[in-house]
Amino acid sequence: MIVGSPSCRSQPLLTLQRHGYHCAQVDDPYAAMAELCRRPLVYRALILSLQSLYREELPLVAAIKRRFPYVEIWLTQTDGRQAALAEAMRQGADGLLDEEGLHRTATGAPNSEPAAPNRSETTPTPAVEAESPDLTDDPPLGEPILSAEELRALLQEQPSLPPTGSHES
């Protein structure tokens, strides 16, 4: 999933498509978190455009790593955003995406591979439609992921449940 304004998503989208990846796109990190919460086993990678994020939104990286440890986080459009880049890497981002492709920079992260992804793999790391491993551990508690408004919006979007066995004549 590529996270950024429409103008910031075009370059990463073209790069990933050129390497054979299929990507969903969202405008902001809140929509990305909502989508991850709605469909947690669909996405394996998140591409964050640093040009589209406020520095206050960077804890999203650590929150995703705690709640969805199998989701890799790649940063793009880092020019002029060195402080944000350093903070995102400290929060647990896995690497960078530029015009040439993915470059893994995280070392020693518990869920990262030691080398850059192999383009000839049958299931590329950033594929959004690939299955993810089942999680056996519950995510840590105590940190709100969604605001009250976002949670209400998600709950309002849920389909209504069918009636339960009682019929009126």
Secondary structure as GFF3:
##gff-version 3
##sequence-region A 1 169
A	DSSP	beta_strand	2	3	.	.	.	ID=ss1
A	DSSP	alpha_helix	6	18	.	.	.	ID=ss2
A	DSSP	beta_strand	25	26	.	.	.	ID=ss3
A	DSSP	alpha_helix	29	38	.	.	.	ID=ss4
A	DSSP	beta_strand	45	49	.	.	.	ID=ss5
A	DSSP	three_ten_helix	50	52	.	.	.	ID=ss6
A	DSSP	three_ten_helix	55	57	.	.	.	ID=ss7
A	DSSP	alpha_helix	59	67	.	.	.	ID=ss8
A	DSSP	beta_strand	72	76	.	.	.	ID=ss9
A	DSSP	alpha_helix	82	91	.	.	.	ID=ss10
A	DSSP	beta_strand	95	98	.	.	.	ID=ss11
A	DSSP	beta_strand	101	104	.	.	.	ID=ss12
A	DSSP	alpha_helix	148	157	.	.	.	ID=ss13
###
